[in-house]
Amino acid sequence: MSVRRVTGLETEYGISVPGDPGANPMLLSAQVVNAYAAPTTGSTGAGLRTRWDYEDEAPLRDARGFELQRAAAHPSQLTDAPARGDAHGHRGGAAGERGGRRAAPGTPDVVGAEVEDPTTANVILTNGARFYVDHAHPEYSSPEVLTPRDAVRYDRAGERILLEALRRVAATPGLTPVTIYKNNTDGKGASYGTHENYLMDRATPFGDVVRHLVPFFVSRQVIAGAGRVGIGQDSATAGFQISQRADFFEVEVGLETTMKRPIINTRDEPHATAEKYRRLHVIVGDATMCEVATLLKVGTTSLVLEMLEAGALAGGPAGDLQLSEPVRALHEVSHDPGLTHLVRLRDGRRLSALQLQRAYFEAAAAFVEDRAGADADADTREVLALWDDVLGRLERDVFSAARQVDWVAKLRLLEGYRSRDGLGWDSHRLQAVDLQWSDVRPEKGLYHRLAARGQVDRLVDDEAVEHAVAHAPEDTRAYFRGECLARYGSRVAAASWDSVIFDVPGRGALQRVPTLEPLRGTREHVGALLDRCATAEELVAALTGS
């Protein structure tokens, strides 16, 4: 057993124009994405030519066993066909031909494909990530990674990419300079997401997923909340809360992501072999700046999923933690930075969020000891050690976790301003400080200032993050996608999480290379093949045997 699991993070960044609150966010987001893409395309224009392939996306398929009719879906749910009138203004869909020859073991498969014209504000990067406009925000969707540390590294790489995009916009005559924030609300009633994706065993009953993950997610915010000034979706009530996102959730289970947000999202879109995998799409988390918080967000969830798949939660120490009113509990935990509030369980007990998290930790520690003992891998040991340490700090003295947890570090800063200047929680100055915490500019962002002073714990060094900006992880299929773009960019017509599509001379149709197995297409599997093929034509010929 291990925390190692195919994982990815998606972050919609806040965007604004100082002094112009009425600026069009969709146009601003498009210029941010395009400004980053343009200098990376060289003379071939490959970066903008390589568009997103929507063919295998199915956002209306529900894990509860049905598919929502398109006529009943909110336009924001139709992410598989942006050409059909959604708010993005993108063109979409690769209409593919199926068939073709299977590739050699350890390499992707090749089939024919046809692709529409390329989009503009939708770019696939050489690190395997997707950078595009989603719901009027620039979104960075990280490549697939296997470890929590790599999740941190590629999440941090996304911040660097947004920073560079911001700088390129500012340096381009005719473009409107913007400010970009890694946060989740504008403080006026709008929320934008930070989503996590975990590949898991499809054989795991979805009812068990709901039963065991709801109390985990409700309580997880105490270690992974980003903190927020204001209570309620529109921040109308003065105060401070643990989570940026909690107040925007209204139901326990559902398919939506932008309205009637559920604690457990049921979208059944694995981007992988559907008979084998389910992609758990988690929308209830915050955008975190602190690296320990990001690692724990991913690592603890991976451990709970490992126990869930093994059936180790049923009847165990964390097996009877179902909440009486989950949505209410989510809000109440967020509104209690003192960590004293007790939520009601279905069996009548009352526990704090810290007690819930401690129960999950103890179950995970016992599970790892029983299944792996001293042979547990370093990633799993690290997650357990940090989880235990942060919970212990929060139990003893909340502010002792300020080096590891965003909401604690932010609250300490805010309390300093309040004490010095006599400010109430309704002060606009405190709201400005809250926003400045997540500014991606190192000279402006308060997190970055603390990091520069050594006042927050770092897990990945700057050199590793810079490498991740341009290079894909080597131990997932993202390696094949990223290397194809880096080596053969002018011949890559489109790509997605589960395909790369080539346009090579002498072929009657575009050539789709499916990558449905996330652990194929790694450097170990295809590195030598790519090194042997100087051109995309040679690669396609090698894969097809013709």
C-alpha positions in Angstrom: 0.0 0.0 0.0 1.1 3.6 -0.7 0.1 7.2 -1.1 1.5 6.8 -4.6 -1.5 7.2 -6.9 -2.2 8.9 -10.3 -3.2 12.4 -9.3 -3.7 15.8 -10.8 -4.6 19.3 -9.6 -6.6 22.0 -11.4 -6.6 25.6 -10.4 -8.7 28.4 -11.7 -6.9 31.6 -10.9 -8.6 34.9 -9.9 -7.9 37.7 -12.4 -8.5 41.5 -12.2 -7.5 44.8 -13.6 -6.5 47.3 -10.9 -8.9 50.2 -11.0 -11.3 48.6 -13.5 -13.7 46.2 -11.8 -15.8 46.1 -15.0 -13.1 44.6 -17.2 -14.2 41.5 -19.1 -12.6 38.5 -17.3 -13.0 36.1 -20.3 -11.0 38.5 -22.6 -8.5 39.1 -19.9 -8.0 35.3 -19.3 -7.7 34.7 -23.0 -4.9 37.3 -23.3 -3.1 35.7 -20.3 -3.1 32.3 -21.8 -2.2 33.5 -25.3 0.5 35.7 -24.0 2.2 32.8 -22.4 1.7 30.6 -25.4 2.9 33.0 -28.1 6.6 33.2 -27.1 6.8 29.4 -26.7 5.7 28.5 -30.2 8.8 29.5 -32.1 8.5 30.0 -35.9 6.2 27.0 -36.3 3.3 28.2 -34.2 3.2 24.7 -32.7 2.0 25.7 -29.3 -1.1 27.4 -30.6 -1.7 24.8 -33.3 -1.8 22.0 -30.7 -5.3 22.1 -29.5 -7.3 20.1 -26.9 -9.0 16.9 -28.0 -12.5 16.6 -26.5 -13.5 13.3 -28.1 -13.3 11.0 -25.0 -14.8 13.5 -22.5 -18.1 12.7 -20.9 -18.9 15.3 -18.3 -22.6 14.3 -18.0 -21.9 10.7 -17.0 -22.8 10.1 -13.4 -21.0 7.6 -11.1 -24.5 6.7 -9.6 -25.2 4.8 -12.8 -26.9 7.3 -15.2 -26.0 10.0 -17.7 -27.6 13.5 -17.5 -29.4 14.5 -20.7 -27.7 17.4 -22.4 -31.0 19.4 -22.5 -31.1 19.3 -18.7 -27.5 20.2 -18.2 -26.3 23.7 -17.2 -24.1 25.1 -20.0 -21.1 25.1 -17.6 -21.3 21.3 -17.5 -20.8 20.9 -21.3 -17.1 20.9 -21.1 -16.8 18.3 -23.9 -18.2 20.5 -26.6 -17.2 24.2 -26.2 -18.2 24.9 -29.8 -21.9 24.4 -28.8 -22.5 27.8 -27.2 -20.7 27.7 -23.8 -19.3 30.7 -22.1 -15.7 30.0 -23.2 -16.1 30.7 -26.9 -13.8 27.8 -27.7 -14.2 25.4 -30.6 -14.0 21.8 -29.6 -14.2 18.1 -30.4 -11.9 15.9 -32.4 -14.1 13.7 -34.6 -12.0 10.6 -34.7 -11.9 7.5 -36.8 -11.5 4.3 -34.8 -9.4 1.4 -35.8 -5.8 0.8 -36.6 -3.0 -1.4 -35.4 -2.1 -2.0 -31.8 1.4 -0.7 -30.9 4.1 -2.8 -29.3 3.9 -3.6 -25.6 4.8 -0.6 -23.4 3.9 2.0 -26.0 0.6 3.8 -26.8 -1.7 2.6 -29.6 -2.3 4.4 -32.8 -5.6 5.0 -34.6 -6.8 7.5 -37.2 -8.4 10.8 -36.2 -9.7 14.0 -37.6 -9.5 17.3 -35.7 -11.3 20.7 -36.1 -9.4 24.0 -36.3 -7.2 24.8 -33.4 -8.4 27.1 -30.6 -6.7 30.1 -29.3 -7.0 30.2 -25.5 -6.3 26.5 -24.9 -2.7 25.4 -24.7 -1.0 22.1 -23.9 2.4 22.6 -22.4 5.6 20.6 -22.7 5.3 19.7 -19.0 2.2 17.8 -19.9 -0.2 20.4 -18.4 -3.2 22.1 -19.9 -3.4 25.9 -19.7 -6.7 27.4 -20.9 -9.7 29.6 -20.1 -12.3 28.0 -18.0 -15.4 29.9 -16.8 -13.8 33.3 -17.2 -10.6 32.3 -15.4 -7.2 31.2 -16.6 -6.9 27.6 -15.4 -3.8 25.5 -15.0 -4.4 21.7 -15.0 -1.3 20.0 -13.9 0.1 16.8 -15.6 -0.6 13.5 -14.0 1.8 12.7 -11.1 2.3 9.8 -8.8 3.5 11.3 -5.5 2.3 14.0 -3.2 5.6 15.8 -3.5 5.3 15.9 -7.3 1.8 17.2 -6.9 3.3 20.1 -4.9 6.1 20.6 -7.4 3.8 20.8 -10.5 1.2 22.9 -8.6 4.0 25.3 -7.8 5.1 25.2 -11.5 1.6 26.4 -12.3 2.1 29.4 -10.2 5.4 30.2 -12.1 3.6 29.8 -15.4 0.8 32.3 -14.3 3.5 34.7 -13.1 5.3 34.5 -16.4 2.1 35.0 -18.3 1.3 38.1 -16.2 4.7 39.5 -17.0 4.4 38.8 -20.7 1.0 40.6 -20.7 2.5 43.6 -19.0 5.4 43.7 -21.5 3.1 43.5 -24.6 2.0 46.8 -26.1 -1.8 47.0 -26.4 -2.6 44.4 -23.7 -4.2 45.4 -20.4 -1.9 44.6 -17.4 -3.6 42.3 -14.9 -3.2 41.0 -11.4 -3.5 37.2 -10.8 -4.4 35.5 -7.5 -4.3 31.9 -6.5 -7.5 32.0 -4.4 -11.1 30.8 -4.7 -13.5 33.8 -4.3 -13.8 37.4 -5.2 -15.4 38.2 -1.8 -18.6 39.4 -3.5 -20.4 36.1 -4.1 -18.4 34.4 -6.8 -16.3 31.3 -6.3 -13.9 29.5 -8.6 -12.4 26.1 -8.1 -9.3 24.2 -7.1 -10.1 20.6 -8.1 -8.2 17.4 -7.3 -8.3 14.3 -9.3 -7.5 10.8 -8.1 -7.5 7.7 -10.2 -9.1 4.8 -8.2 -10.3 1.3 -8.6 -13.8 1.2 -10.3 -14.7 -1.9 -8.3 -15.0 0.2 -5.2 -18.7 0.8 -4.5 -19.5 4.4 -4.9 -21.8 4.3 -1.9 -18.7 3.6 0.2 -16.9 6.5 -1.4 -19.7 8.8 -0.2 -19.9 7.3 3.2 -16.3 7.5 4.2 -15.1 10.6 2.3 -17.8 13.1 3.3 -16.7 13.3 7.0 -13.1 13.3 5.8 -13.6 16.2 3.5 -15.7 18.1 6.0 -12.8 17.9 8.5 -9.9 18.1 6.1 -10.2 21.8 5.8 -8.5 22.3 9.2 -5.2 21.1 7.7 -5.8 22.3 4.1 -8.0 25.4 4.3 -6.7 28.6 2.7 -8.5 31.0 5.1 -10.9 33.8 4.3 -12.1 37.1 5.6 -15.9 37.2 5.6 -18.7 34.7 6.3 -21.3 33.7 3.7 -21.0 33.5 0.0 -21.0 37.3 -0.4 -18.9 37.8 2.8 -21.7 40.0 4.2 -21.1 38.8 7.8 -17.8 40.0 9.4 -15.4 37.4 10.6 -12.7 35.0 9.6 -13.1 31.4 8.5 -10.9 28.4 7.7 -11.9 27.7 4.1 -12.3 29.8 1.0 -14.8 27.4 -0.6 -16.9 25.9 2.2 -19.7 28.4 2.1 -20.3 27.8 -1.6 -21.3 24.1 -1.1 -25.0 23.3 -0.9 -25.5 19.6 -1.2 -23.8 16.4 -0.1 -23.7 14.5 -3.5 -24.2 15.7 -7.1 -22.9 16.2 -10.6 -22.6 20.0 -10.6 -19.4 22.0 -10.1 -20.5 25.6 -10.5 -23.9 25.6 -8.9 -25.5 23.5 -6.1 -21.9 22.4 -5.4 -21.7 19.0 -3.8 -19.2 17.7 -1.2 -18.9 14.6 -3.3 -18.9 15.2 -7.1 -20.3 12.3 -9.1 -18.8 13.1 -12.6 -17.7 9.7 -14.0 -15.1 10.7 -16.6 -12.0 8.7 -15.9 -9.8 9.8 -18.8 -8.5 6.3 -18.7 -9.6 2.7 -19.2 -13.2 3.1 -18.0 -13.7 -0.6 -17.1 -10.7 -0.4 -14.7 -10.6 3.1 -13.3 -12.8 5.8 -11.8 -11.5 9.4 -11.5 -12.5 10.9 -8.2 -13.1 14.5 -9.0 -12.8 16.5 -5.8 -14.1 20.1 -5.9 -14.3 20.8 -2.2 -10.7 21.9 -1.6 -9.0 25.3 -1.4 -6.1 26.7 -3.4 -3.2 26.4 -1.0 0.1 28.3 -1.1 1.8 26.4 1.8 3.6 23.4 0.5 2.9 21.2 3.5 -0.8 22.0 3.2 -0.8 21.0 -0.4 1.1 17.8 0.2 -1.3 16.9 3.1 -4.3 17.7 1.0 -3.2 15.2 -1.7 -1.4 12.7 0.5 -4.0 12.2 3.2 -6.7 11.8 0.6 -4.6 9.2 -1.3 -4.2 7.3 2.0 -7.9 7.3 2.7 -8.6 6.1 -0.8 -6.1 3.3 -0.4 -8.0 2.2 2.8 -11.3 2.6 1.1 -10.3 0.4 -1.9 -8.9 -2.3 0.5 -12.2 -2.3 2.5 -10.2 -1.3 5.6 -12.6 1.5 6.7 -15.7 -0.6 7.1 -16.1 -1.3 10.7 -12.7 0.2 11.6 -11.9 3.2 13.8 -13.0 5.6 11.1 -15.9 3.4 9.8 -18.8 5.0 11.8 -18.1 8.7 11.3 -21.0 9.6 9.0 -22.4 13.1 9.8 -25.9 13.9 10.6 -25.9 17.1 8.5 -22.8 17.2 6.3 -23.3 20.5 4.5 -24.1 22.3 7.7 -21.1 20.7 9.3 -18.9 21.8 6.4 -20.0 25.4 7.0 -19.7 25.2 10.8 -16.2 23.8 10.8 -15.1 26.5 8.4 -16.6 29.2 10.7 -14.7 28.0 13.7 -11.0 28.9 13.6 -10.9 28.1 17.3 -11.4 24.5 16.4 -13.8 23.8 19.3 -17.1 23.3 17.5 -18.5 19.8 17.7 -20.4 18.4 14.7 -23.2 15.8 15.2 -22.7 12.3 13.8 -25.5 10.0 12.7 -25.0 7.8 15.8 -25.6 10.8 18.1 -22.0 11.5 19.1 -20.4 14.9 18.7 -16.8 15.3 17.6 -14.6 18.2 16.5 -13.0 18.4 13.1 -9.7 17.7 14.7 -11.1 14.6 16.4 -12.4 13.4 13.0 -9.1 14.0 11.4 -7.3 12.2 14.2 -9.6 9.2 13.8 -8.7 9.0 10.1 -5.0 9.4 10.9 -5.0 6.6 13.4 -6.8 4.4 11.0 -4.3 5.2 8.3 -1.3 4.7 10.6 -2.6 1.3 11.7 -3.4 0.3 8.1 0.1 1.2 6.9 1.7 -0.6 9.9 -0.4 -3.7 9.2 0.1 -3.9 5.5 3.7 -2.6 5.1 5.3 -2.1 8.5 8.9 -1.0 8.2 8.8 -1.5 4.4 6.4 1.5 3.9 7.7 3.7 1.2 9.2 7.1 2.0 6.3 9.1 0.5 3.8 7.3 2.7 6.0 7.7 5.8 6.4 11.4 5.0 2.6 12.0 4.7 1.9 10.1 8.0 4.6 12.1 9.8 3.4 15.5 8.6 -0.2 14.6 9.2 0.5 13.6 12.8 2.7 16.7 13.3 0.2 19.2 12.0 -2.7 17.7 13.9 -0.6 17.8 17.0 0.3 21.4 16.5 -3.4 22.4 16.0 -4.4 20.4 19.0 -1.8 22.1 21.3 -1.8 25.7 19.9 -3.3 26.7 16.6 -0.7 29.3 15.8 2.1 26.8 16.1 1.0 25.5 12.7 1.5 28.8 10.9 4.6 27.5 9.0 2.6 24.6 7.5 -1.1 25.7 7.1 -2.4 28.6 5.0 -5.4 29.6 7.1 -3.3 29.7 10.3 -0.5 31.7 8.7 -3.0 34.1 7.2 -4.9 34.5 10.5 -1.7 35.3 12.3 -0.9 38.0 9.8 -4.5 39.4 10.1 -4.5 39.4 13.9 -1.2 41.4 13.8 -2.9 44.1 11.7 -6.0 44.0 13.9 -3.9 44.4 17.1 -1.7 47.1 15.7 -4.4 49.2 14.0 -7.5 48.4 16.0 -9.3 46.9 13.0 -12.6 45.0 13.1 -13.2 42.0 10.8 -15.4 44.2 8.6 -12.4 46.3 7.6 -11.7 46.5 3.9 -8.0 46.6 4.8 -8.2 43.1 6.1 -10.0 42.0 2.9 -7.1 43.5 0.9 -4.6 41.6 3.1 -6.6 38.4 2.5 -6.4 38.9 -1.3 -2.7 39.9 -1.2 -1.9 36.6 0.4 -2.4 34.8 -2.9 -0.9 37.4 -5.3 1.4 35.3 -7.6 3.9 38.1 -7.8 6.8 37.4 -5.4 7.3 41.1 -4.6 3.6 41.6 -3.8 2.2 38.2 -2.5 2.3 37.9 1.3 2.9 34.2 1.2 5.9 34.8 -1.0 7.2 37.4 1.3 7.0 34.9 4.2 8.7 32.2 2.1 11.5 34.6 1.2 12.1 35.2 4.9 12.1 31.5 5.7 8.9 31.8 7.7 7.0 28.9 6.0 8.2 25.3 5.5 9.3 24.4 2.0 9.3 20.9 0.5 10.5 21.5 -3.0 13.3 23.7 -4.1 13.1 26.4 -6.7 15.3 24.5 -9.2 13.0 21.5 -9.1 10.0 23.8 -9.7 11.7 25.5 -12.6 12.4 22.2 -14.2 8.8 21.2 -13.8 7.7 24.3 -15.7 9.0 22.9 -18.9 9.4 19.1 -18.3 6.8 16.5 -17.6 6.9 13.9 -14.9 8.8 10.8 -16.1 6.6 8.2 -14.3 3.2 8.8 -15.9 1.8 9.1 -19.4 2.3 12.8 -19.1 5.9 12.1 -20.2 4.8 10.9 -23.6 2.5 13.9 -24.1 5.0 16.4 -22.9 7.9 15.0 -24.9 5.9 14.7 -28.1 5.1 18.5 -27.8 8.7 19.3 -27.0 10.2 17.2 -29.8 7.5 17.2 -32.5 5.4 20.2 -31.6 4.7 21.3 -35.2 3.3 17.8 -36.0 1.0 17.5 -32.9 -2.4 18.6 -34.0 -4.2 17.9 -30.7 -3.8 16.2 -27.4 -5.8 15.4 -24.2 -5.2 13.4 -21.1 -5.8 10.1 -23.0 -4.5 10.8 -26.5 -2.0 12.6 -28.7 -2.9 13.3 -32.3 -0.3 13.7 -35.0 -0.6 15.3 -38.4 2.1 13.8 -40.5 2.7 13.8 -44.3 1.7 10.7 -46.2 -1.1 9.6 -43.9 -4.7 9.8 -45.1 -6.0 10.9 -41.7 -4.7 12.4 -38.5 -3.1 9.7 -36.3 -4.5 9.3 -32.8 -2.2 7.7 -30.2 -4.5 6.7 -27.3 -2.9 6.8 -23.8 -5.6 5.2 -21.8 -3.3 3.5 -19.3 -1.8 6.3 -17.1 1.3 4.2 -16.3 2.2 3.6 -19.9 4.0 6.3 -21.9 6.5 6.8 -19.1 10.1 7.5 -19.7 10.9 3.9 -18.8 8.4 2.6 -21.4 8.9 5.0 -24.3 12.1 7.0 -23.6 14.3 4.9 -25.8 11.7 4.9 -28.6 11.4 8.7 -28.6 15.2 9.0 -28.6 15.4 6.8 -31.7 12.8 8.9 -33.6 14.0 12.2 -34.7 10.7 13.2 -36.4 7.0 12.6 -35.8 6.9 10.7 -39.0 9.5 8.2 -37.7 7.5 7.9 -34.4 4.2 7.2 -36.1 5.9 4.7 -38.4 7.5 2.9 -35.4 4.2 2.7 -33.6 2.2 1.5 -36.5 4.9 -0.7 -38.0 4.4 0.9 -41.4 
